Amino acid sequence: MTVARPTLTLTARRPDEEREPRQRPLDLRLIVRLLGYTRPYAAKRNGLLCVALLRALLVPLLAAVFAGVIDGPIQQRHGAALALGVAAFAALALVDVVAMHFRQRWALELGEAVVHDLRSQMFAHLQRMPMSFFTKTKLGRIISRMTSDINNVRLGVEEVTFVFLIQGGQMVVAALLMLWRDRLLFLLLLALAPVLWAINRRYHPRLSEAYRDVQESFSRVTAALAESVNGIRVTQGFVRQDVNAQLFRDLVTDHSEYHLVAERTQGVYLPLLDLNSQAFFAALLIVGGYRVLGPAADIGVGDLAYFFLLANLFFSPIINLGRQYTNALTAMAGAERVFDLLDTPPQWTDAPNAVALPTLEGRIEFRNVSFEYQPGRPVLRQIDFATEPGQTIALVGHTGSGKSTMIQLIARFYLPTHGQLLFDGYETRRIGGDSLHHQMGIVLQSNFLFTGTVMDNIRFGRPDATDQQVIEAVRKLDCLDVVEAMSDGFQTQVGERGSALSLGQRQLVCFARAMLADPRVLILDEATSAVDPLTEARIQKALAVLLRGRTSFVVAHRLSTIRHADVVLVLDHGRIVERGTHNQLLAAGGVYAHLYRQFIRINEFA
């Protein structure tokens, strides 16, 4: 039986929304912007430019001196002149070696400095982006910008610019020397210029598009890899290994096809350039040989050898420049994508006149607040309520009723689409985000731990806390024995995303983190859903201590975390349909009572 191949999860071909905008192959504004990152290192950059220009001059001069020694002292059998010519050649060669050393060294140092600054700027920019950016942008695409794209930019800074200067300068100097030596033979060289122009005009746009496609397809491979690693438990749990492996192979095949197209195009382009130079040498043999052996005999063998050496120095850079043009296209594709991310403005930032919040008392008010993740699709509708300082507000409702969205607004991860959200009378659009977040603690259902120790993760929300203060926060939670029972106690390595700890242990570390931060506003979003009943019983008293004196918002399905709330808000389809205490709402026999009978009692007594 033939089974249709699944098309979910990974997609081999490029969706329309992932297509990158087409730009000119080499955008001068982009190049100028990229070179702007070398300004802090102007001394090294300028020294590198001087060294590159020096090498562009030295290489043709070496050839000219070599040809001159053959044509002069050797042909004339003049020993003293030969010694002087060899000494001059050796001196120039030594200078060239020194120049090459500093060209390589300074280029690597400059490239590393620019990449360091770009990565730092990009990371800082990502930290300022709101949650909406990360929900719409795949992790793999962000990683691709920070890795392969920036490495391609490094190639452009280290190699392309200065190799173009050296090779291009070498061609100019060689051409001038040939023009000075023999104008007629030089005209033969100029006759091939239209052919070079036609080849470049035909293949440059093709190469530009091909290498941009390679970059885009690699971004999709990176995105799929990141998604697959993050979801490996689900993949193995549903026995999707073979299916996902096949889908990933499709993506890799897609990337390989784009790469092959680029290489095939270059495989035609570079040989055509080489063929052009070989045609010139053949013509040079014919014309030059005739002028040496013909009736006129207006040039000697030495002149012809001189011209051959310089012509070789003129044409050999053409192949290298062709390769560097390919590298330039790759660097430009990377730079386009890097700057596209850097130029993506946050959907919103603190207002220019934003005020820093004083110490909060904890009064939070929603005034006719509505919110839409996507225009025309409201998630919250006309939410009105206010808390008093120190109150605990429980949010209850079916999945998709708007509970987590309210939490996102209170945490200021998003701004209301309509209406006002106030903290102690300060409207959320008029306050500085940092001054609010410094007074807010959040424990989410998807508890996240950073690579490091248990101590480091608890201290995350309060970096200046001492070890003793960290230990005291855990002791207040009555969980000190749990941490001390870990393999290395507070110095236990939690692993990537906390993988070395159990689900309950990770949850307790997040509770301790919130306890240590001592926030004025506390958010618990399904914070005990992953904790077993025995562990939950241990932290209930600690939670009571943690909640005391703070304005707290609790989203939970377990009755134990709701029934002691000062106010229970019941949401349905983005609206508050009931409000009151646990007992009041049960007595009313409305939506909350119905939820209690259908869900809460099951969770409580299961």
MARDREN-549229 format. One record per residue (C-alpha): residue in one letter; x, y, z; residue number from 0. Coordinates in Angstrom, 3 decimals. Example, Ala and Ser with C-alpha at 12.3 -4.5 7.8 and 13.67 -1.06 7.14 Angstrom:
<"A",<12.300,-4.500,7.800>,0> <"S",<13.670,-1.060,7.140>,1> 
***
This chain:
<"M",<0.000,0.000,0.000>,0> <"T",<1.316,3.434,-0.919>,1> <"V",<1.131,6.079,1.767>,2> <"A",<1.010,9.731,0.788>,3> <"R",<4.031,11.585,2.017>,4> <"P",<3.162,13.966,4.857>,5> <"T",<3.615,17.628,4.173>,6> <"L",<3.308,18.904,7.730>,7> <"T",<6.090,20.148,10.026>,8> <"L",<8.898,20.680,7.518>,9> <"T",<8.525,22.172,4.059>,10> <"A",<11.093,21.644,1.371>,11> <"R",<10.136,24.484,-0.935>,12> <"R",<10.234,28.157,-0.182>,13> <"P",<6.945,29.673,0.976>,14> <"D",<6.089,33.072,-0.435>,15> <"E",<6.413,34.794,2.945>,16> <"E",<10.034,33.620,3.194>,17> <"R",<11.123,35.042,-0.136>,18> <"E",<13.783,37.698,0.199>,19> <"P",<13.425,40.921,-1.791>,20> <"R",<15.530,41.041,-4.945>,21> <"Q",<18.165,43.751,-4.986>,22> <"R",<20.935,44.811,-7.332>,23> <"P",<23.918,42.419,-7.360>,24> <"L",<26.289,44.973,-5.830>,25> <"D",<24.568,47.848,-4.064>,26> <"L",<26.949,50.763,-3.497>,27> <"R",<24.930,51.971,-0.518>,28> <"L",<25.197,48.536,1.043>,29> <"I",<28.960,48.461,0.477>,30> <"V",<29.398,51.944,1.946>,31> <"R",<27.319,50.966,4.974>,32> <"L",<29.354,47.822,5.498>,33> <"L",<32.632,49.714,5.195>,34> <"G",<31.253,52.146,7.759>,35> <"Y",<31.813,49.454,10.369>,36> <"T",<35.568,49.848,9.762>,37> <"R",<35.574,53.480,10.963>,38> <"P",<36.474,52.602,14.582>,39> <"Y",<39.523,50.824,13.162>,40> <"A",<40.454,53.541,10.660>,41> <"A",<44.214,53.333,11.339>,42> <"K",<44.331,49.619,10.603>,43> <"R",<41.961,49.956,7.644>,44> <"N",<43.997,52.781,6.105>,45> <"G",<47.243,50.900,6.669>,46> <"L",<45.669,47.896,5.002>,47> <"L",<44.626,50.016,2.027>,48> <"C",<48.173,51.323,1.677>,49> <"V",<49.629,47.820,1.874>,50> <"A",<47.120,46.565,-0.710>,51> <"L",<47.978,49.376,-3.120>,52> <"L",<51.677,48.756,-2.520>,53> <"R",<51.247,45.093,-3.466>,54> <"A",<49.267,46.109,-6.563>,55> <"L",<52.284,48.157,-7.637>,56> <"L",<55.022,45.733,-6.582>,57> <"V",<53.826,42.613,-8.412>,58> <"P",<53.908,44.198,-11.916>,59> <"L",<57.182,45.922,-11.057>,60> <"L",<58.722,42.591,-10.119>,61> <"A",<57.668,41.214,-13.502>,62> <"A",<58.991,44.317,-15.249>,63> <"V",<62.359,44.064,-13.456>,64> <"F",<62.553,40.337,-14.240>,65> <"A",<61.795,40.954,-17.919>,66> <"G",<64.209,43.886,-17.959>,67> <"V",<67.035,41.748,-16.566>,68> <"I",<66.423,39.141,-19.296>,69> <"D",<66.147,41.738,-22.032>,70> <"G",<69.103,43.772,-20.814>,71> <"P",<72.025,42.353,-18.794>,72> <"I",<71.452,38.715,-19.705>,73> <"Q",<71.047,39.356,-23.417>,74> <"Q",<73.992,41.732,-23.366>,75> <"R",<76.053,39.418,-21.115>,76> <"H",<76.744,42.274,-18.689>,77> <"G",<77.652,40.746,-15.295>,78> <"A",<77.682,43.917,-13.167>,79> <"A",<74.319,45.039,-14.501>,80> <"L",<72.965,41.538,-13.909>,81> <"A",<74.037,41.707,-10.249>,82> <"L",<72.333,45.085,-9.838>,83> <"G",<69.167,43.756,-11.491>,84> <"V",<69.101,40.682,-9.237>,85> <"A",<69.652,42.882,-6.158>,86> <"A",<66.801,45.178,-7.206>,87> <"F",<64.550,42.178,-7.806>,88> <"A",<65.421,40.675,-4.392>,89> <"A",<64.775,43.969,-2.603>,90> <"L",<61.378,44.388,-4.240>,91> <"A",<60.529,40.736,-3.486>,92> <"L",<61.399,41.233,0.202>,93> <"V",<59.198,44.331,0.415>,94> <"D",<56.415,42.370,-1.276>,95> <"V",<56.692,39.525,1.251>,96> <"V",<56.502,41.977,4.168>,97> <"A",<53.526,43.722,2.538>,98> <"M",<51.787,40.360,2.035>,99> <"H",<52.287,39.481,5.717>,100> <"F",<50.647,42.665,6.958>,101> <"R",<47.917,42.431,4.308>,102> <"Q",<46.913,39.003,5.583>,103> <"R",<47.281,39.844,9.268>,104> <"W",<45.502,43.189,9.262>,105> <"A",<42.702,41.895,7.025>,106> <"L",<41.957,39.047,9.455>,107> <"E",<42.047,41.409,12.431>,108> <"L",<39.810,43.960,10.695>,109> <"G",<37.321,41.286,9.595>,110> <"E",<37.121,39.853,13.103>,111> <"A",<36.586,43.314,14.603>,112> <"V",<33.753,44.131,12.179>,113> <"V",<32.073,40.757,12.748>,114> <"H",<32.377,41.232,16.519>,115> <"D",<30.652,44.619,16.316>,116> <"L",<27.950,43.371,13.941>,117> <"R",<27.113,40.361,16.102>,118> <"S",<27.007,42.492,19.240>,119> <"Q",<24.764,45.062,17.554>,120> <"M",<22.467,42.392,16.170>,121> <"F",<22.144,40.618,19.525>,122> <"A",<21.395,43.904,21.297>,123> <"H",<18.794,44.685,18.610>,124> <"L",<17.143,41.285,19.102>,125> <"Q",<16.925,41.895,22.844>,126> <"R",<14.864,45.029,22.158>,127> <"M",<12.421,43.368,19.791>,128> <"P",<8.910,42.717,21.201>,129> <"M",<7.350,39.280,21.561>,130> <"S",<5.454,39.675,18.269>,131> <"F",<8.728,39.541,16.339>,132> <"F",<9.739,36.210,17.865>,133> <"T",<6.328,34.668,17.334>,134> <"K",<6.485,35.521,13.616>,135> <"T",<10.167,34.815,12.946>,136> <"K",<11.582,31.312,12.915>,137> <"L",<14.435,30.638,15.305>,138> <"G",<16.526,29.084,12.545>,139> <"R",<16.310,32.252,10.435>,140> <"I",<17.612,34.314,13.353>,141> <"I",<20.434,31.828,13.939>,142> <"S",<21.259,31.903,10.226>,143> <"R",<21.640,35.693,10.362>,144> <"M",<23.983,35.429,13.357>,145> <"T",<26.118,32.635,11.893>,146> <"S",<26.350,31.973,8.158>,147> <"D",<25.245,35.439,7.013>,148> <"I",<27.691,37.274,9.267>,149> <"N",<30.464,34.854,8.320>,150> <"N",<29.802,35.728,4.687>,151> <"V",<30.091,39.394,5.598>,152> <"R",<33.423,38.558,7.247>,153> <"L",<34.583,37.124,3.901>,154> <"G",<33.643,40.368,2.176>,155> <"V",<35.554,42.529,4.654>,156> <"E",<38.645,40.325,4.913>,157> <"E",<39.086,39.293,1.313>,158> <"V",<36.867,40.826,-1.343>,159> <"T",<37.597,44.521,-0.880>,160> <"F",<41.348,44.242,-0.589>,161> <"V",<41.771,41.462,-3.152>,162> <"F",<39.830,43.634,-5.602>,163> <"L",<42.219,46.489,-4.837>,164> <"I",<45.321,44.338,-5.261>,165> <"Q",<44.192,42.434,-8.324>,166> <"G",<42.520,45.448,-9.940>,167> <"G",<45.534,47.640,-9.187>,168> <"Q",<47.827,44.969,-10.581>,169> <"M",<45.828,44.994,-13.831>,170> <"V",<45.991,48.790,-14.087>,171> <"V",<49.736,48.961,-13.445>,172> <"A",<50.413,46.073,-15.859>,173> <"A",<48.265,47.769,-18.520>,174> <"L",<50.108,51.088,-18.092>,175> <"L",<53.480,49.365,-18.376>,176> <"M",<52.328,47.533,-21.516>,177> <"L",<50.990,50.781,-22.981>,178> <"W",<54.315,52.467,-22.284>,179> <"R",<56.287,49.592,-23.818>,180> <"D",<54.266,48.947,-26.998>,181> <"R",<51.055,50.724,-27.991>,182> <"L",<50.276,48.447,-30.918>,183> <"L",<50.329,45.271,-28.857>,184> <"F",<48.337,47.060,-26.173>,185> <"L",<45.594,47.798,-28.727>,186> <"L",<45.343,44.049,-29.220>,187> <"L",<44.541,43.794,-25.522>,188> <"L",<41.887,46.506,-25.764>,189> <"A",<40.178,44.635,-28.594>,190> <"L",<39.127,41.961,-26.094>,191> <"A",<37.457,44.453,-23.719>,192> <"P",<33.981,44.196,-25.362>,193> <"V",<34.102,40.414,-25.031>,194> <"L",<34.859,40.688,-21.303>,195> <"W",<32.027,43.196,-20.894>,196> <"A",<29.549,40.883,-22.669>,197> <"I",<30.549,37.871,-20.534>,198> <"N",<30.188,39.826,-17.308>,199> <"R",<26.880,41.357,-18.354>,200> <"R",<25.448,37.925,-19.081>,201> <"Y",<26.636,36.042,-15.999>,202> <"H",<26.741,38.579,-13.169>,203> <"P",<22.916,38.769,-12.729>,204> <"R",<22.656,34.980,-12.881>,205> <"L",<25.325,34.545,-10.224>,206> <"S",<23.710,37.199,-8.039>,207> <"E",<20.348,35.432,-8.048>,208> <"A",<21.917,31.984,-7.670>,209> <"Y",<23.915,32.857,-4.555>,210> <"R",<21.004,34.691,-2.959>,211> <"D",<18.923,31.539,-3.463>,212> <"V",<21.697,29.512,-1.822>,213> <"Q",<21.604,31.799,1.231>,214> <"E",<17.814,31.607,1.493>,215> <"S",<17.726,27.824,1.202>,216> <"F",<20.433,27.496,3.859>,217> <"S",<18.301,29.642,6.153>,218> <"R",<15.426,27.176,5.708>,219> <"V",<17.714,24.250,6.494>,220> <"T",<18.863,25.998,9.685>,221> <"A",<15.275,26.786,10.681>,222> <"A",<14.194,23.177,10.166>,223> <"L",<17.163,21.882,12.149>,224> <"A",<16.438,24.191,15.100>,225> <"E",<12.764,23.223,15.043>,226> <"S",<13.560,19.509,14.899>,227> <"V",<16.037,19.633,17.787>,228> <"N",<13.628,21.618,19.961>,229> <"G",<10.818,19.191,19.164>,230> <"I",<12.806,15.948,19.411>,231> <"R",<10.676,14.621,22.277>,232> <"V",<7.502,15.036,20.243>,233> <"T",<9.187,13.528,17.186>,234> <"Q",<10.290,10.417,19.048>,235> <"G",<7.071,10.201,21.032>,236> <"F",<5.015,10.021,17.833>,237> <"V",<7.603,7.926,15.951>,238> <"R",<8.146,10.656,13.367>,239> <"Q",<11.904,10.124,12.993>,240> <"D",<11.771,8.643,9.494>,241> <"V",<9.167,11.113,8.261>,242> <"N",<11.063,14.141,9.574>,243> <"A",<14.340,12.743,8.266>,244> <"Q",<12.819,12.471,4.784>,245> <"L",<11.420,15.989,4.953>,246> <"F",<14.801,17.286,6.085>,247> <"R",<16.470,15.424,3.218>,248> <"D",<14.092,17.261,0.895>,249> <"L",<15.269,20.575,2.327>,250> <"V",<18.927,19.576,2.002>,251> <"T",<18.285,18.409,-1.563>,252> <"D",<16.634,21.753,-2.276>,253> <"H",<19.691,23.565,-0.897>,254> <"S",<22.038,21.330,-2.902>,255> <"E",<20.118,22.076,-6.102>,256> <"Y",<20.453,25.815,-5.572>,257> <"H",<24.134,25.342,-4.808>,258> <"L",<24.641,23.264,-7.952>,259> <"V",<22.933,25.929,-10.060>,260> <"A",<25.338,28.527,-8.642>,261> <"E",<28.372,26.315,-9.193>,262> <"R",<27.317,25.373,-12.724>,263> <"T",<26.886,29.040,-13.581>,264> <"Q",<30.306,29.838,-12.166>,265> <"G",<31.662,26.757,-13.947>,266> <"V",<30.767,28.382,-17.262>,267> <"Y",<31.642,31.950,-16.284>,268> <"L",<35.222,31.377,-15.087>,269> <"P",<36.310,29.169,-18.034>,270> <"L",<34.962,31.786,-20.447>,271> <"L",<37.143,34.388,-18.752>,272> <"D",<40.113,32.046,-19.000>,273> <"L",<39.340,31.314,-22.665>,274> <"N",<39.358,35.038,-23.317>,275> <"S",<42.852,35.381,-21.893>,276> <"Q",<44.109,32.328,-23.811>,277> <"A",<42.739,33.850,-27.024>,278> <"F",<44.744,36.988,-26.312>,279> <"F",<47.949,35.009,-25.805>,280> <"A",<47.374,33.185,-29.092>,281> <"A",<46.837,36.514,-30.861>,282> <"L",<49.907,37.916,-29.129>,283> <"L",<52.026,35.024,-30.414>,284> <"I",<50.795,35.613,-33.946>,285> <"V",<51.131,39.403,-34.006>,286> <"G",<54.225,39.592,-31.815>,287> <"G",<55.936,36.712,-33.604>,288> <"Y",<55.322,38.407,-36.941>,289> <"R",<56.785,41.667,-35.660>,290> <"V",<59.878,39.866,-34.366>,291> <"L",<60.434,37.618,-37.404>,292> <"G",<58.792,39.670,-40.138>,293> <"P",<60.425,42.084,-42.587>,294> <"A",<60.018,45.063,-40.265>,295> <"A",<61.427,43.313,-37.156>,296> <"D",<60.518,46.404,-35.118>,297> <"I",<60.629,44.608,-31.737>,298> <"G",<63.002,42.075,-30.217>,299> <"V",<62.479,38.786,-28.408>,300> <"G",<63.045,40.571,-25.118>,301> <"D",<60.194,42.986,-25.861>,302> <"L",<57.892,40.079,-26.607>,303> <"A",<58.905,38.259,-23.405>,304> <"Y",<58.369,41.482,-21.449>,305> <"F",<54.883,41.816,-22.909>,306> <"F",<54.039,38.166,-22.198>,307> <"L",<54.986,38.490,-18.523>,308> <"L",<52.933,41.654,-18.049>,309> <"A",<50.022,40.288,-20.066>,310> <"N",<49.974,37.265,-17.774>,311> <"L",<49.825,39.603,-14.771>,312> <"F",<46.977,41.429,-16.484>,313> <"F",<44.889,38.338,-17.250>,314> <"S",<45.553,36.173,-14.193>,315> <"P",<43.662,38.626,-11.929>,316> <"I",<40.608,38.340,-14.183>,317> <"I",<40.024,34.757,-13.028>,318> <"N",<40.695,35.748,-9.409>,319> <"L",<38.384,38.737,-9.745>,320> <"G",<35.721,36.413,-11.129>,321> <"R",<36.043,34.259,-8.027>,322> <"Q",<36.066,37.322,-5.805>,323> <"Y",<32.953,38.580,-7.542>,324> <"T",<31.278,35.337,-6.507>,325> <"N",<32.502,35.915,-2.947>,326> <"A",<31.248,39.495,-3.161>,327> <"L",<27.784,38.278,-4.162>,328> <"T",<27.768,35.883,-1.219>,329> <"A",<28.895,38.675,1.097>,330> <"M",<26.266,41.041,-0.301>,331> <"A",<23.544,38.424,0.167>,332> <"G",<24.660,38.020,3.782>,333> <"A",<24.889,41.777,4.326>,334> <"E",<21.414,42.329,2.842>,335> <"R",<19.933,39.845,5.293>,336> <"V",<21.906,41.125,8.280>,337> <"F",<20.972,44.754,7.617>,338> <"D",<17.389,43.743,6.866>,339> <"L",<17.189,42.389,10.411>,340> <"L",<18.963,45.409,11.893>,341> <"D",<16.619,47.729,9.978>,342> <"T",<13.504,45.919,11.195>,343> <"P",<12.125,48.332,13.771>,344> <"P",<10.305,47.072,16.833>,345> <"Q",<6.535,47.370,16.477>,346> <"W",<6.707,49.651,19.450>,347> <"T",<9.272,51.104,21.809>,348> <"D",<9.172,53.271,24.900>,349> <"A",<7.755,56.701,24.129>,350> <"P",<10.362,59.503,23.922>,351> <"N",<8.805,61.087,27.022>,352> <"A",<8.381,57.789,28.886>,353> <"V",<8.664,58.123,32.650>,354> <"A",<10.382,55.747,35.028>,355> <"L",<7.907,54.168,37.422>,356> <"P",<8.418,54.861,41.099>,357> <"T",<8.040,51.964,43.533>,358> <"L",<4.688,50.428,42.687>,359> <"E",<1.912,50.056,45.175>,360> <"G",<0.310,47.517,42.863>,361> <"R",<-2.943,49.039,41.570>,362> <"I",<-3.509,47.784,38.025>,363> <"E",<-6.459,48.917,35.953>,364> <"F",<-7.839,47.826,32.578>,365> <"R",<-9.998,50.487,30.935>,366> <"N",<-11.993,49.183,27.986>,367> <"V",<-8.962,47.212,26.758>,368> <"S",<-9.153,45.259,23.499>,369> <"F",<-6.302,43.444,21.805>,370> <"E",<-5.611,41.849,18.415>,371> <"Y",<-2.589,39.790,17.425>,372> <"Q",<-3.784,40.101,13.835>,373> <"P",<-5.862,43.048,12.608>,374> <"G",<-9.557,42.258,12.561>,375> <"R",<-9.246,39.207,14.836>,376> <"P",<-9.769,40.436,18.423>,377> <"V",<-8.549,38.212,21.249>,378> <"L",<-9.621,40.481,24.115>,379> <"R",<-12.767,42.595,23.972>,380> <"Q",<-13.507,45.604,26.185>,381> <"I",<-11.834,44.373,29.364>,382> <"D",<-12.637,46.545,32.395>,383> <"F",<-11.449,45.852,35.917>,384> <"A",<-9.098,47.204,38.574>,385> <"T",<-7.081,45.591,41.326>,386> <"E",<-6.203,46.932,44.717>,387> <"P",<-2.593,46.718,45.929>,388> <"G",<-1.794,43.307,47.349>,389> <"Q",<-4.749,41.499,45.809>,390> <"T",<-4.493,38.100,44.151>,391> <"I",<-6.438,37.870,40.894>,392> <"A",<-7.185,34.450,39.437>,393> <"L",<-7.907,34.183,35.706>,394> <"V",<-10.114,31.260,34.711>,395> <"G",<-11.568,30.159,31.403>,396> <"H",<-11.458,27.673,28.593>,397> <"T",<-8.352,27.376,26.423>,398> <"G",<-8.287,30.348,24.067>,399> <"S",<-10.468,32.509,26.280>,400> <"G",<-7.763,35.197,26.605>,401> <"K",<-6.118,34.427,29.952>,402> <"S",<-2.538,34.270,28.695>,403> <"T",<-3.081,37.321,26.480>,404> <"M",<-4.091,39.346,29.534>,405> <"I",<-0.907,38.179,31.224>,406> <"Q",<1.102,39.247,28.164>,407> <"L",<-0.410,42.741,28.369>,408> <"I",<0.254,43.040,32.098>,409> <"A",<3.846,41.930,31.509>,410> <"R",<4.019,44.579,28.754>,411> <"F",<5.137,42.095,26.147>,412> <"Y",<2.384,43.631,24.016>,413> <"L",<0.470,46.907,24.113>,414> <"P",<-3.331,47.129,24.019>,415> <"T",<-4.825,47.657,20.583>,416> <"H",<-7.561,49.812,22.132>,417> <"G",<-8.148,51.175,25.594>,418> <"Q",<-5.782,51.849,28.458>,419> <"L",<-3.809,49.704,30.912>,420> <"L",<-2.596,51.589,33.973>,421> <"F",<-0.078,50.821,36.724>,422> <"D",<-0.683,53.043,39.758>,423> <"G",<-2.306,55.506,37.379>,424> <"Y",<0.546,55.468,34.822>,425> <"E",<-0.624,54.430,31.352>,426> <"T",<1.453,51.539,29.992>,427> <"R",<2.370,53.445,26.798>,428> <"R",<3.839,56.291,28.836>,429> <"I",<6.160,54.343,31.146>,430> <"G",<9.624,52.930,30.671>,431> <"G",<9.489,49.181,30.202>,432> <"D",<12.606,48.480,32.267>,433> <"S",<11.249,50.373,35.281>,434> <"L",<8.139,48.151,35.183>,435> <"H",<9.927,44.851,34.585>,436> <"H",<12.334,45.510,37.449>,437> <"Q",<9.293,45.421,39.724>,438> <"M",<7.641,42.399,38.126>,439> <"G",<8.187,38.680,38.584>,440> <"I",<6.980,36.037,36.133>,441> <"V",<6.733,32.268,36.477>,442> <"L",<5.457,30.678,33.289>,443> <"Q",<4.155,27.230,32.461>,444> <"S",<7.039,26.680,30.028>,445> <"N",<9.679,27.236,32.682>,446> <"F",<12.948,28.223,31.052>,447> <"L",<16.372,27.744,32.594>,448> <"F",<19.609,29.012,31.108>,449> <"T",<22.757,26.939,30.800>,450> <"G",<24.639,27.251,34.086>,451> <"T",<24.163,26.281,37.708>,452> <"V",<21.053,26.243,39.858>,453> <"M",<22.539,29.195,41.755>,454> <"D",<23.035,31.171,38.537>,455> <"N",<19.456,30.571,37.420>,456> <"I",<17.891,31.594,40.725>,457> <"R",<20.044,34.723,40.741>,458> <"F",<19.002,35.588,37.160>,459> <"G",<16.369,38.136,38.200>,460> <"R",<18.637,39.729,40.797>,461> <"P",<22.280,39.498,39.719>,462> <"D",<23.634,41.336,42.771>,463> <"A",<22.149,38.842,45.254>,464> <"T",<24.593,37.022,47.520>,465> <"D",<24.744,33.249,47.814>,466> <"Q",<23.155,33.502,51.244>,467> <"Q",<20.226,35.496,49.866>,468> <"V",<19.700,32.849,47.190>,469> <"I",<19.718,30.109,49.819>,470> <"E",<17.288,32.097,51.969>,471> <"A",<14.855,32.457,49.054>,472> <"V",<14.842,28.680,48.598>,473> <"R",<14.431,28.163,52.338>,474> <"K",<11.316,30.366,52.319>,475> <"L",<9.875,28.041,49.705>,476> <"D",<10.574,25.143,52.063>,477> <"C",<12.510,23.460,49.247>,478> <"L",<16.074,23.737,50.517>,479> <"D",<16.301,19.977,50.959>,480> <"V",<15.247,19.455,47.307>,481> <"V",<18.093,21.614,46.014>,482> <"E",<20.660,20.206,48.418>,483> <"A",<19.687,16.698,47.320>,484> <"M",<20.744,17.473,43.747>,485> <"S",<24.091,16.070,42.596>,486> <"D",<26.060,19.258,43.382>,487> <"G",<23.476,21.205,45.338>,488> <"F",<23.283,24.843,44.267>,489> <"Q",<26.236,24.280,41.908>,490> <"T",<24.386,21.599,39.938>,491> <"Q",<24.587,22.232,36.205>,492> <"V",<21.031,22.474,34.862>,493> <"G",<21.983,21.630,31.250>,494> <"E",<20.569,23.241,28.121>,495> <"R",<17.043,24.533,28.815>,496> <"G",<17.230,22.793,32.222>,497> <"S",<17.329,19.312,30.700>,498> <"A",<19.427,17.910,33.579>,499> <"L",<16.641,18.622,36.097>,500> <"S",<13.239,17.053,36.472>,501> <"L",<10.148,19.025,35.545>,502> <"G",<9.325,19.627,39.201>,503> <"Q",<12.875,20.703,40.007>,504> <"R",<12.861,23.197,37.152>,505> <"Q",<9.578,24.598,38.407>,506> <"L",<10.963,25.037,41.914>,507> <"V",<14.017,26.874,40.579>,508> <"C",<11.669,29.276,38.761>,509> <"F",<9.697,29.841,41.977>,510> <"A",<12.907,30.560,43.845>,511> <"R",<13.931,32.989,41.095>,512> <"A",<10.664,34.911,41.587>,513> <"M",<11.035,34.803,45.385>,514> <"L",<14.541,36.253,45.213>,515> <"A",<13.504,39.044,42.819>,516> <"D",<10.981,40.320,45.425>,517> <"P",<8.647,41.864,42.810>,518> <"R",<5.751,44.263,43.441>,519> <"V",<3.653,42.524,40.754>,520> <"L",<3.763,38.750,40.382>,521> <"I",<2.478,36.697,37.463>,522> <"L",<1.947,32.938,37.741>,523> <"D",<0.884,31.549,34.370>,524> <"E",<-0.062,27.884,34.866>,525> <"A",<2.896,27.926,37.238>,526> <"T",<1.980,24.772,39.161>,527> <"S",<0.530,22.732,36.300>,528> <"A",<3.786,20.816,35.920>,529> <"V",<4.305,20.185,39.630>,530> <"D",<3.139,16.920,41.152>,531> <"P",<0.564,17.120,43.976>,532> <"L",<3.103,16.262,46.686>,533> <"T",<5.517,18.989,45.547>,534> <"E",<2.634,21.424,45.104>,535> <"A",<1.533,20.836,48.668>,536> <"R",<5.015,21.770,49.851>,537> <"I",<5.035,25.078,48.030>,538> <"Q",<1.512,26.247,48.807>,539> <"K",<2.584,27.785,52.123>,540> <"A",<5.603,29.334,50.443>,541> <"L",<3.345,30.716,47.717>,542> <"A",<1.207,32.318,50.379>,543> <"V",<4.323,34.066,51.678>,544> <"L",<5.355,35.010,48.144>,545> <"L",<1.917,36.418,47.280>,546> <"R",<1.480,38.371,50.513>,547> <"G",<1.684,42.134,49.987>,548> <"R",<2.023,41.864,46.212>,549> <"T",<-0.464,42.299,43.421>,550> <"S",<-0.584,38.857,41.844>,551> <"F",<-2.198,37.366,38.768>,552> <"V",<-2.657,33.609,38.750>,553> <"V",<-3.637,31.524,35.746>,554> <"A",<-4.247,27.932,36.840>,555> <"H",<-6.567,24.995,36.455>,556> <"R",<-6.002,23.572,39.931>,557> <"L",<-8.478,24.661,42.553>,558> <"S",<-5.795,24.972,45.220>,559> <"T",<-4.239,27.931,43.419>,560> <"I",<-7.556,29.671,42.753>,561> <"R",<-9.888,29.283,45.721>,562> <"H",<-7.916,31.649,47.975>,563> <"A",<-7.776,34.424,45.368>,564> <"D",<-9.301,37.793,46.299>,565> <"V",<-10.980,38.035,42.900>,566> <"V",<-11.664,35.397,40.252>,567> <"L",<-12.151,36.684,36.710>,568> <"V",<-13.884,34.264,34.357>,569> <"L",<-13.127,34.837,30.680>,570> <"D",<-14.958,33.525,27.662>,571> <"H",<-14.073,34.465,24.068>,572> <"G",<-12.008,37.437,25.214>,573> <"R",<-14.601,38.926,27.576>,574> <"I",<-14.964,38.931,31.348>,575> <"V",<-18.245,37.132,31.885>,576> <"E",<-18.089,36.709,35.681>,577> <"R",<-16.125,38.113,38.591>,578> <"G",<-16.111,37.485,42.323>,579> <"T",<-14.585,35.186,44.930>,580> <"H",<-14.446,31.433,44.543>,581> <"N",<-17.389,30.881,46.915>,582> <"Q",<-19.463,33.689,45.393>,583> <"L",<-19.075,32.326,41.888>,584> <"L",<-19.884,28.782,42.968>,585> <"A",<-23.020,30.063,44.693>,586> <"A",<-24.028,31.978,41.566>,587> <"G",<-24.124,28.738,39.590>,588> <"G",<-22.875,30.368,36.380>,589> <"V",<-19.959,29.749,34.041>,590> <"Y",<-17.417,29.355,36.843>,591> <"A",<-19.540,26.767,38.608>,592> <"H",<-19.921,24.907,35.334>,593> <"L",<-16.135,24.952,34.826>,594> <"Y",<-15.668,23.789,38.378>,595> <"R",<-17.931,20.809,37.881>,596> <"Q",<-16.488,19.847,34.499>,597> <"F",<-12.785,20.570,34.888>,598> <"I",<-11.586,21.876,38.213>,599> <"R",<-13.095,19.101,40.338>,600> <"I",<-11.574,16.503,37.974>,601> <"N",<-8.114,18.067,38.310>,602> <"E",<-8.496,18.465,42.044>,603> <"F",<-9.505,14.911,42.856>,604> <"A",<-7.941,12.951,40.005>,605> 
***
